Amino acid sequence: MHEVLNALIVVAVVVLVIVRRFTRRRVDERRSLVFPLVIGVVGIAQGHLIDAHHAELSTGLLAAEIAAALLLGLGLGATTHVWREADGSLWSRGTWATFGVFVASIAVRGGLYALGHAAGARPGSGTVLISVAAWLLAQNAVISWRSRELPGRVSVQP
């Protein structure tokens, strides 16, 4: 049952990310950190991140998943359209390039999972939550950084 609940959490997070990433949404730096941190803490709290029977392999795969998640998250953040409205508010929305990086993220994660499974490694599902957290943190960090680089608040003349 524990694995089913984790799978549902991951699916819910992915659906939420897709909806949020590809609809116009306000950039909120503080809130963009809370969600990934909660997911990461839940993943770590679940334990069993390393398969004791394949410790080196599962440790390497976890490191590869986190590295790939960070890199692909950077790509997602870089391809997201970020702009400032006339009132000074910051907004973002995914582009077709963002969608391509998103698909690549799923393919890479699936490939790493298949590689580990073929080699016999069976780490807990918390590893998925940790990689999703790293992925979200990276993309949110890039979007926040890019939004700070935009010209300041535009004053509207009557």
Contacts in CASP RR format, 6 or more apart in sequence:
PFRMAT RR
TARGET T0000
AUTHOR 0000-0000-0000
METHOD contacts of the structure
MODEL  1
MHEVLNALIVVAVVVLVIVRRFTRRRVDERRSLVFPLVIGVVGIAQGHLI
DAHHAELSTGLLAAEIAAALLLGLGLGATTHVWREADGSLWSRGTWATFG
VFVASIAVRGGLYALGHAAGARPGSGTVLISVAAWLLAQNAVISWRSREL
PGRVSVQP
2 46 0 8 1.000
2 125 0 8 1.000
3 125 0 8 1.000
6 46 0 8 1.000
6 125 0 8 1.000
6 126 0 8 1.000
6 128 0 8 1.000
6 129 0 8 1.000
7 125 0 8 1.000
9 42 0 8 1.000
9 129 0 8 1.000
10 125 0 8 1.000
10 128 0 8 1.000
10 129 0 8 1.000
10 132 0 8 1.000
13 39 0 8 1.000
13 132 0 8 1.000
14 132 0 8 1.000
17 136 0 8 1.000
18 102 0 8 1.000
21 76 0 8 1.000
21 80 0 8 1.000
21 93 0 8 1.000
21 94 0 8 1.000
21 98 0 8 1.000
21 102 0 8 1.000
21 139 0 8 1.000
22 93 0 8 1.000
22 94 0 8 1.000
22 98 0 8 1.000
22 99 0 8 1.000
23 93 0 8 1.000
24 91 0 8 1.000
24 92 0 8 1.000
24 93 0 8 1.000
25 91 0 8 1.000
25 92 0 8 1.000
25 93 0 8 1.000
26 89 0 8 1.000
26 90 0 8 1.000
26 91 0 8 1.000
27 82 0 8 1.000
27 90 0 8 1.000
27 91 0 8 1.000
27 92 0 8 1.000
27 143 0 8 1.000
27 144 0 8 1.000
27 147 0 8 1.000
29 144 0 8 1.000
29 147 0 8 1.000
32 140 0 8 1.000
32 143 0 8 1.000
32 144 0 8 1.000
33 137 0 8 1.000
33 140 0 8 1.000
35 136 0 8 1.000
36 132 0 8 1.000
36 133 0 8 1.000
36 134 0 8 1.000
36 136 0 8 1.000
36 137 0 8 1.000
36 140 0 8 1.000
37 133 0 8 1.000
37 137 0 8 1.000
39 129 0 8 1.000
39 132 0 8 1.000
39 133 0 8 1.000
39 136 0 8 1.000
40 129 0 8 1.000
40 130 0 8 1.000
40 132 0 8 1.000
40 133 0 8 1.000
42 126 0 8 1.000
42 129 0 8 1.000
43 49 0 8 1.000
43 126 0 8 1.000
43 127 0 8 1.000
43 129 0 8 1.000
43 130 0 8 1.000
43 133 0 8 1.000
44 126 0 8 1.000
44 130 0 8 1.000
46 124 0 8 1.000
46 125 0 8 1.000
46 126 0 8 1.000
46 129 0 8 1.000
47 124 0 8 1.000
47 126 0 8 1.000
48 123 0 8 1.000
48 124 0 8 1.000
48 126 0 8 1.000
49 58 0 8 1.000
49 62 0 8 1.000
49 123 0 8 1.000
49 124 0 8 1.000
49 126 0 8 1.000
49 127 0 8 1.000
49 130 0 8 1.000
50 58 0 8 1.000
50 59 0 8 1.000
50 62 0 8 1.000
50 123 0 8 1.000
51 57 0 8 1.000
51 58 0 8 1.000
51 120 0 8 1.000
51 121 0 8 1.000
51 122 0 8 1.000
51 123 0 8 1.000
51 124 0 8 1.000
53 121 0 8 1.000
53 122 0 8 1.000
54 119 0 8 1.000
54 120 0 8 1.000
54 121 0 8 1.000
54 122 0 8 1.000
57 116 0 8 1.000
57 119 0 8 1.000
57 120 0 8 1.000
57 121 0 8 1.000
58 116 0 8 1.000
58 121 0 8 1.000
58 122 0 8 1.000
58 123 0 8 1.000
61 112 0 8 1.000
61 115 0 8 1.000
61 116 0 8 1.000
61 121 0 8 1.000
61 123 0 8 1.000
61 127 0 8 1.000
62 123 0 8 1.000
62 127 0 8 1.000
62 130 0 8 1.000
64 112 0 8 1.000
65 109 0 8 1.000
65 112 0 8 1.000
65 127 0 8 1.000
65 130 0 8 1.000
65 131 0 8 1.000
66 130 0 8 1.000
66 131 0 8 1.000
66 134 0 8 1.000
68 105 0 8 1.000
68 108 0 8 1.000
68 109 0 8 1.000
68 112 0 8 1.000
68 131 0 8 1.000
69 105 0 8 1.000
69 109 0 8 1.000
69 131 0 8 1.000
69 132 0 8 1.000
69 134 0 8 1.000
69 135 0 8 1.000
69 138 0 8 1.000
70 134 0 8 1.000
70 135 0 8 1.000
70 137 0 8 1.000
70 138 0 8 1.000
71 138 0 8 1.000
72 101 0 8 1.000
72 104 0 8 1.000
72 105 0 8 1.000
72 108 0 8 1.000
72 135 0 8 1.000
72 138 0 8 1.000
73 101 0 8 1.000
73 105 0 8 1.000
73 134 0 8 1.000
73 135 0 8 1.000
73 136 0 8 1.000
73 138 0 8 1.000
73 139 0 8 1.000
73 142 0 8 1.000
74 138 0 8 1.000
74 139 0 8 1.000
74 142 0 8 1.000
75 101 0 8 1.000
75 138 0 8 1.000
75 139 0 8 1.000
75 142 0 8 1.000
76 98 0 8 1.000
76 101 0 8 1.000
76 102 0 8 1.000
76 105 0 8 1.000
76 135 0 8 1.000
76 138 0 8 1.000
76 139 0 8 1.000
76 142 0 8 1.000
77 98 0 8 1.000
77 138 0 8 1.000
77 139 0 8 1.000
77 140 0 8 1.000
77 142 0 8 1.000
77 143 0 8 1.000
77 146 0 8 1.000
78 142 0 8 1.000
78 146 0 8 1.000
79 94 0 8 1.000
79 95 0 8 1.000
79 97 0 8 1.000
79 98 0 8 1.000
79 100 0 8 1.000
79 101 0 8 1.000
80 92 0 8 1.000
80 93 0 8 1.000
80 94 0 8 1.000
80 95 0 8 1.000
80 98 0 8 1.000
80 139 0 8 1.000
80 142 0 8 1.000
80 143 0 8 1.000
80 146 0 8 1.000
81 92 0 8 1.000
81 93 0 8 1.000
81 94 0 8 1.000
81 95 0 8 1.000
82 90 0 8 1.000
82 91 0 8 1.000
82 92 0 8 1.000
82 143 0 8 1.000
82 146 0 8 1.000
82 147 0 8 1.000
82 150 0 8 1.000
83 90 0 8 1.000
83 91 0 8 1.000
83 92 0 8 1.000
83 150 0 8 1.000
84 90 0 8 1.000
84 91 0 8 1.000
84 147 0 8 1.000
84 150 0 8 1.000
84 151 0 8 1.000
84 152 0 8 1.000
84 153 0 8 1.000
84 154 0 8 1.000
85 91 0 8 1.000
86 154 0 8 1.000
86 156 0 8 1.000
87 153 0 8 1.000
87 156 0 8 1.000
88 152 0 8 1.000
88 153 0 8 1.000
88 154 0 8 1.000
90 147 0 8 1.000
90 150 0 8 1.000
92 143 0 8 1.000
92 147 0 8 1.000
105 135 0 8 1.000
109 128 0 8 1.000
109 131 0 8 1.000
END
